Amino acid sequence: MPLIYHIITDKNIGGAGLFLLHLLEHTDKKAFPSLVLLPQDSALIPLFCRSSIPFFPLHEAKEASFSFSDFCALSSFLHRHPCELLHAHSSLSAKLAARLSLSVPIVATRHCDTPFPAFPFSRLLYRFSTDITVCPSENGVSRLRQAGIPEESLFFIPNGFCPQTPPTPQEKKQARERLSIPENALAVGLCGRLSPIKGQRTLLLAAKRVLAKDKRFLFLLLGDGE
């Protein structure tokens, strides 16, 4: 029986999904057997398959923090297949299902540092459904602290990453040729899902001002989305 359930509702490949992938790739599978629960049409599934990470596809799951159908499906699943710890991301459905179905610790990784909802009910619901919150930024911890989330339940742990070998001059040259980047161009890149929250608009506004002064710059956007 899996010791830990990791529940993520993302259907696209984003930072939370890659974080979870890297976390499980470097977790001792014998000491911490895990199972990922995610939507059956999630683009993350091929990545978990290639890394031999066990997963369970949730049929007709919504890409939303809360949906009643997801809550019911997860409650039924957790009742039939209990775990010893549940790790959620932005899935309120999963946290509520676990809180009402199991007596296990519930850990949430809050990947963004956007303002916490100001409503008192939001704070009560969060405290009810979440035992521990991990934030990859100190600002994220600060926002939750200001919202009244208990200090002892907040932890700042920066995202891990896999070290990459610096590209050789030949590899840089080949990359420029492949992307049609002139040799004397100063390339600036932004990697992220094409969604307003990722801030591409800010980069484009800055690029317009930069290019008005220096034509050597070339701006590249990497990603897909809405």
KEKE-3310 file (N, C-alpha, C; in steps of 0.2 Angstrom, whole numbers, plus 5000, padded with zeros to 4 digits):
npx = (5004:5003:5012:5012:5001:5002:4993:4988:4980:4984:4982:4990:5008:5017:5025:5022:5020:5032:5040:5035:5038:5052:5054:5049:5057:5069:5067:5067:5061:5058:5058:5049:5036:5025:5011:5004:4990:4980:4973:4965:4968:4979:4994:5005:5006:5014:5026:5028:5027:5038:5048:5045:5036:5023:5006:4989:4975:4963:4946:4938:4941:4942:4951:4954:4953:4943:4930:4914:4912:4925:4928:4919:4923:4936:4935:4928:4938:4949:4943:4942:4955:4966:4979:4995:5000:4995:4999:4995:4993:4987:4974:4960:4949:4955:4961:4950:4943:4952:4953:4940:4939:4950:4962:4975:4990:4990:4999:5003:5010:5012:5014:5014:5016:5005:4993:4984:4967:4956:4946:4938:4932:4940:4952:4949:4944:4956:4965:4958:4959:4972:4987:5001:5011:5021:5032:5040:5046:5051:5043:5031:5028:5027:5016:5006:5008:5004:4991:4986:4989:4995:5011:5020:5016:5021:5033:5048:5055:5066:5064:5070:5083:5089:5106:5114:5125:5136:5133:5143:5154:5151:5139:5131:5132:5126:5113:5109:5109:5099:5088:5088:5095:5104:5122:5127:5117:5108:5101:5086:5077:5061:5054:5039:5022:5010:5001:4991:4995:5008:5015:5020:5016:5021:5035:5034:5030:5042:5051:5048:5052:5065:5070:5068:5079:5090:5093:5099:5095:5085:5070:5064:5050:5046:5035:5018:5000:4985)
npy = (4994:5011:5023:5037:5049:5059:5072:5080:5092:5098:5099:5103:5105:5112:5122:5116:5103:5099:5101:5091:5079:5080:5079:5066:5058:5058:5053:5040:5026:5014:5017:5027:5024:5029:5036:5045:5054:5060:5070:5060:5065:5072:5081:5078:5064:5056:5060:5055:5041:5039:5040:5030:5032:5028:5030:5036:5038:5050:5049:5061:5072:5088:5103:5112:5121:5117:5105:5098:5086:5080:5080:5071:5059:5058:5056:5044:5036:5037:5032:5019:5015:5019:5030:5035:5048:5063:5073:5088:5100:5113:5108:5109:5101:5088:5089:5092:5080:5071:5075:5073:5059:5052:5050:5057:5065:5081:5088:5103:5110:5126:5134:5146:5164:5172:5184:5179:5174:5186:5184:5179:5166:5159:5158:5150:5138:5134:5132:5121:5111:5109:5104:5106:5118:5120:5132:5138:5150:5164:5174:5169:5162:5173:5179:5170:5170:5183:5182:5175:5161:5149:5151:5140:5130:5133:5131:5135:5130:5130:5127:5112:5107:5100:5099:5106:5103:5116:5123:5120:5130:5126:5120:5131:5138:5130:5130:5143:5144:5134:5141:5152:5164:5178:5180:5190:5194:5198:5187:5185:5176:5169:5156:5147:5143:5149:5159:5172:5174:5171:5182:5186:5197:5208:5206:5208:5222:5227:5223:5231:5244:5242:5238:5249:5256:5248:5238:5226:5216:5201:5193:5179:5168:5153:5140:5134:5135:5143)
npz = (5000:4996:5004:5004:4996:4982:4976:4962:4952:4939:4922:4912:4908:4921:4933:4946:4943:4937:4948:4957:4949:4949:4963:4966:4958:4965:4977:4989:4984:4991:5004:5005:4998:4985:4977:4963:4961:4948:4934:4921:4908:4909:4904:4911:4913:4903:4907:4920:4917:4909:4919:4927:4938:4949:4946:4947:4937:4937:4933:4923:4930:4937:4932:4944:4960:4968:4966:4967:4962:4960:4974:4979:4972:4976:4990:4990:4984:4994:5005:5002:4999:5009:5015:5022:5023:5015:5001:4995:4982:4975:4977:4984:4985:4987:4999:5008:5006:5011:5024:5029:5027:5032:5045:5044:5042:5033:5020:5011:4997:4993:4979:4973:4977:4978:4984:4999:5000:5008:5016:5031:5032:5022:5028:5040:5033:5027:5037:5043:5034:5031:5037:5037:5028:5014:5007:4993:4993:5003:5003:5000:5012:5021:5016:5020:5034:5037:5034:5044:5046:5056:5063:5066:5057:5045:5032:5024:5010:4998:4980:4973:4961:4946:4943:4928:4915:4909:4893:4879:4868:4855:4856:4860:4848:4839:4844:4842:4828:4826:4831:4823:4828:4827:4827:4834:4842:4858:4867:4876:4887:4891:4900:4902:4906:4894:4900:4908:4921:4922:4917:4904:4897:4904:4901:4887:4886:4892:4883:4872:4875:4877:4865:4858:4861:4859:4846:4846:4854:4857:4860:4867:4869:4878:4879:4881:4881:4886)
capx = (5000:5007:5013:5010:4998:5003:4987:4989:4975:4986:4982:4996:5014:5019:5030:5020:5020:5039:5043:5033:5042:5059:5054:5048:5063:5075:5064:5069:5054:5057:5057:5043:5032:5021:5006:5002:4983:4980:4967:4967:4970:4985:5000:5010:5006:5019:5033:5028:5028:5045:5052:5042:5033:5017:5001:4982:4972:4956:4942:4934:4944:4942:4957:4951:4955:4938:4924:4910:4913:4931:4928:4916:4927:4942:4932:4927:4945:4953:4940:4943:4962:4969:4986:4997:5001:4993:5003:4991:4996:4981:4968:4956:4945:4959:4962:4944:4941:4956:4951:4934:4939:4955:4965:4982:4993:4989:5004:5001:5015:5009:5019:5014:5016:5000:4989:4980:4961:4956:4939:4939:4931:4945:4957:4946:4944:4963:4967:4954:4961:4979:4992:5008:5011:5028:5032:5047:5048:5050:5037:5025:5027:5025:5009:5002:5008:5000:4984:4984:4990:5000:5019:5022:5014:5023:5040:5051:5060:5067:5063:5076:5084:5094:5112:5115:5132:5136:5134:5149:5153:5148:5132:5128:5132:5120:5106:5108:5107:5092:5083:5089:5097:5110:5128:5129:5111:5108:5095:5083:5072:5056:5051:5033:5015:5007:4995:4992:4998:5015:5019:5023:5014:5026:5041:5033:5031:5049:5055:5046:5056:5072:5071:5068:5085:5095:5091:5103:5091:5080:5066:5061:5045:5045:5029:5011:4994:4979)
capy = (5000:5017:5027:5044:5051:5066:5074:5087:5093:5101:5096:5105:5104:5118:5122:5112:5096:5097:5100:5084:5075:5079:5076:5059:5055:5058:5050:5033:5023:5008:5020:5031:5022:5035:5036:5051:5055:5066:5069:5055:5068:5077:5081:5075:5057:5053:5061:5050:5035:5038:5040:5024:5034:5025:5035:5033:5043:5051:5050:5067:5076:5095:5107:5117:5119:5113:5104:5093:5079:5078:5079:5064:5054:5057:5053:5037:5032:5037:5028:5012:5014:5024:5031:5037:5055:5066:5079:5091:5106:5118:5104:5109:5095:5082:5091:5091:5073:5067:5077:5070:5052:5049:5053:5057:5072:5084:5093:5106:5114:5132:5135:5153:5169:5177:5186:5174:5177:5190:5182:5175:5159:5156:5156:5144:5132:5132:5129:5115:5106:5109:5103:5109:5121:5121:5137:5138:5157:5167:5179:5165:5161:5179:5181:5166:5172:5189:5180:5172:5154:5148:5150:5133:5125:5135:5130:5138:5125:5132:5121:5109:5107:5095:5103:5105:5104:5122:5122:5121:5135:5123:5119:5137:5140:5126:5132:5150:5142:5131:5146:5158:5170:5181:5179:5196:5196:5197:5184:5185:5171:5167:5150:5147:5142:5155:5161:5179:5174:5170:5188:5188:5204:5213:5206:5211:5229:5229:5222:5236:5249:5240:5238:5256:5259:5244:5233:5219:5211:5197:5191:5172:5165:5146:5137:5133:5136:5146)
capz = (5000:4996:5010:5002:4990:4979:4972:4958:4947:4933:4916:4908:4912:4924:4938:4951:4940:4936:4955:4959:4945:4952:4970:4966:4955:4969:4983:4990:4983:4996:5011:5005:4992:4984:4972:4961:4958:4943:4929:4916:4902:4911:4900:4915:4913:4899:4911:4925:4914:4907:4925:4931:4944:4950:4946:4946:4933:4940:4927:4922:4935:4935:4934:4948:4967:4971:4962:4971:4959:4962:4981:4980:4969:4980:4996:4989:4983:5000:5010:5000:4998:5013:5015:5029:5022:5009:4999:4990:4979:4975:4977:4990:4985:4990:5006:5012:5006:5016:5031:5031:5026:5035:5050:5042:5041:5026:5018:5005:4994:4990:4974:4971:4982:4977:4990:5001:5001:5014:5019:5037:5031:5019:5033:5044:5029:5025:5044:5044:5029:5030:5044:5036:5021:5012:5002:4990:4993:5009:5002:5001:5019:5024:5015:5024:5041:5037:5033:5051:5046:5062:5061:5067:5052:5039:5031:5018:5007:4991:4975:4971:4953:4943:4940:4921:4912:4905:4886:4876:4863:4849:4857:4859:4841:4836:4847:4839:4821:4826:4832:4819:4832:4824:4832:4839:4846:4865:4868:4882:4886:4897:4900:4907:4903:4891:4904:4910:4928:4921:4916:4898:4896:4907:4897:4881:4887:4893:4877:4867:4878:4876:4858:4855:4862:4857:4842:4846:4859:4854:4865:4866:4874:4877:4882:4878:4885:4883)
cpx = (5004:5007:5010:5006:5000:4997:4988:4984:4977:4985:4987:5002:5016:5024:5029:5021:5028:5042:5041:5037:5049:5059:5054:5054:5069:5072:5066:5062:5053:5055:5050:5039:5026:5016:5004:4995:4983:4975:4970:4969:4975:4991:5006:5011:5012:5026:5033:5029:5035:5050:5049:5040:5025:5011:4994:4978:4965:4952:4938:4935:4944:4949:4955:4953:4949:4932:4921:4911:4919:4931:4925:4920:4933:4940:4931:4934:4949:4950:4941:4951:4966:4976:4989:4999:4998:4996:4998:4995:4990:4974:4964:4951:4948:4960:4956:4942:4946:4955:4945:4934:4944:4958:4973:4984:4992:4994:5002:5008:5011:5015:5020:5014:5011:4996:4984:4973:4959:4950:4941:4938:4936:4951:4955:4947:4951:4966:4964:4957:4968:4983:4998:5008:5019:5028:5039:5050:5047:5044:5031:5023:5025:5018:5004:5002:5004:4993:4981:4985:4996:5007:5022:5020:5016:5031:5042:5056:5060:5066:5070:5077:5089:5100:5113:5122:5131:5137:5140:5148:5150:5141:5128:5127:5126:5114:5104:5106:5100:5087:5083:5090:5104:5116:5129:5122:5112:5101:5093:5077:5067:5053:5045:5027:5013:5000:4996:4996:5005:5019:5022:5022:5019:5033:5040:5033:5038:5053:5054:5051:5063:5074:5071:5074:5091:5092:5094:5099:5086:5077:5063:5056:5045:5039:5023:5006:4989:4981)
cpy = (5006:5021:5034:5045:5058:5067:5081:5087:5096:5096:5097:5104:5111:5117:5117:5104:5094:5096:5093:5079:5074:5077:5069:5055:5054:5056:5042:5029:5017:5011:5024:5029:5027:5033:5043:5050:5061:5065:5064:5059:5073:5076:5078:5068:5054:5054:5056:5043:5034:5038:5034:5026:5032:5031:5032:5039:5044:5053:5057:5072:5083:5098:5113:5115:5115:5112:5098:5086:5076:5076:5072:5058:5052:5054:5046:5033:5032:5033:5020:5010:5020:5024:5033:5045:5057:5072:5082:5097:5112:5115:5105:5103:5089:5083:5090:5084:5069:5069:5074:5062:5049:5053:5053:5064:5074:5089:5096:5110:5120:5135:5143:5158:5174:5179:5181:5178:5180:5188:5178:5168:5155:5154:5150:5138:5130:5129:5122:5110:5105:5109:5107:5112:5122:5126:5137:5145:5159:5172:5175:5163:5167:5181:5176:5168:5178:5187:5176:5164:5153:5147:5143:5128:5127:5134:5132:5133:5127:5126:5118:5109:5102:5099:5101:5107:5111:5120:5124:5127:5132:5122:5125:5140:5136:5128:5139:5148:5139:5136:5152:5165:5172:5180:5184:5198:5194:5194:5184:5181:5170:5161:5149:5146:5149:5156:5168:5179:5174:5177:5190:5195:5209:5212:5209:5219:5231:5229:5228:5242:5248:5241:5245:5259:5255:5238:5226:5214:5207:5193:5184:5170:5157:5144:5137:5134:5140:5153)
cpz = (5000:5002:5010:4996:4988:4975:4969:4952:4940:4927:4911:4912:4914:4929:4944:4949:4940:4943:4958:4956:4948:4959:4970:4963:4960:4976:4983:4990:4988:5002:5011:4998:4991:4978:4970:4958:4954:4938:4924:4910:4904:4906:4904:4915:4909:4903:4916:4923:4912:4914:4930:4938:4944:4950:4945:4943:4936:4934:4928:4928:4933:4936:4938:4955:4970:4966:4967:4968:4961:4970:4982:4978:4973:4987:4996:4988:4990:5005:5008:5000:5002:5013:5021:5029:5015:5007:4993:4987:4980:4976:4983:4991:4988:4997:5010:5012:5011:5023:5034:5031:5030:5041:5049:5041:5033:5025:5012:5003:4990:4985:4972:4977:4981:4983:4992:5002:5008:5018:5025:5036:5027:5023:5037:5040:5028:5032:5045:5040:5028:5036:5043:5029:5020:5006:4999:4990:5000:5009:5003:5008:5023:5022:5019:5031:5042:5037:5040:5051:5052:5059:5061:5061:5045:5038:5024:5016:5000:4986:4973:4963:4952:4940:4932:4919:4908:4898:4883:4870:4857:4850:4857:4852:4837:4838:4843:4832:4821:4827:4828:4823:4829:4830:4836:4843:4853:4866:4875:4882:4892:4896:4905:4903:4900:4894:4907:4917:4927:4919:4910:4896:4898:4903:4890:4881:4888:4887:4872:4869:4876:4869:4854:4856:4859:4853:4842:4850:4855:4860:4863:4871:4873:4882:4878:4883:4882:4880)
residu = (MET:PRO:LEU:ILE:TYR:HIS:ILE:ILE:THR:ASP:LYS:ASN:ILE:GLY:GLY:ALA:GLY:LEU:PHE:LEU:LEU:HIS:LEU:LEU:GLU:HIS:THR:ASP:LYS:LYS:ALA:PHE:PRO:SER:LEU:VAL:LEU:LEU:PRO:GLN:ASP:SER:ALA:LEU:ILE:PRO:LEU:PHE:CYS:ARG:SER:SER:ILE:PRO:PHE:PHE:PRO:LEU:HIS:GLU:ALA:LYS:GLU:ALA:SER:PHE:SER:PHE:SER:ASP:PHE:CYS:ALA:LEU:SER:SER:PHE:LEU:HIS:ARG:HIS:PRO:CYS:GLU:LEU:LEU:HIS:ALA:HIS:SER:SER:LEU:SER:ALA:LYS:LEU:ALA:ALA:ARG:LEU:SER:LEU:SER:VAL:PRO:ILE:VAL:ALA:THR:ARG:HIS:CYS:ASP:THR:PRO:PHE:PRO:ALA:PHE:PRO:PHE:SER:ARG:LEU:LEU:TYR:ARG:PHE:SER:THR:ASP:ILE:THR:VAL:CYS:PRO:SER:GLU:ASN:GLY:VAL:SER:ARG:LEU:ARG:GLN:ALA:GLY:ILE:PRO:GLU:GLU:SER:LEU:PHE:PHE:ILE:PRO:ASN:GLY:PHE:CYS:PRO:GLN:THR:PRO:PRO:THR:PRO:GLN:GLU:LYS:LYS:GLN:ALA:ARG:GLU:ARG:LEU:SER:ILE:PRO:GLU:ASN:ALA:LEU:ALA:VAL:GLY:LEU:CYS:GLY:ARG:LEU:SER:PRO:ILE:LYS:GLY:GLN:ARG:THR:LEU:LEU:LEU:ALA:ALA:LYS:ARG:VAL:LEU:ALA:LYS:ASP:LYS:ARG:PHE:LEU:PHE:LEU:LEU:LEU:GLY:ASP:GLY:GLU)
# end
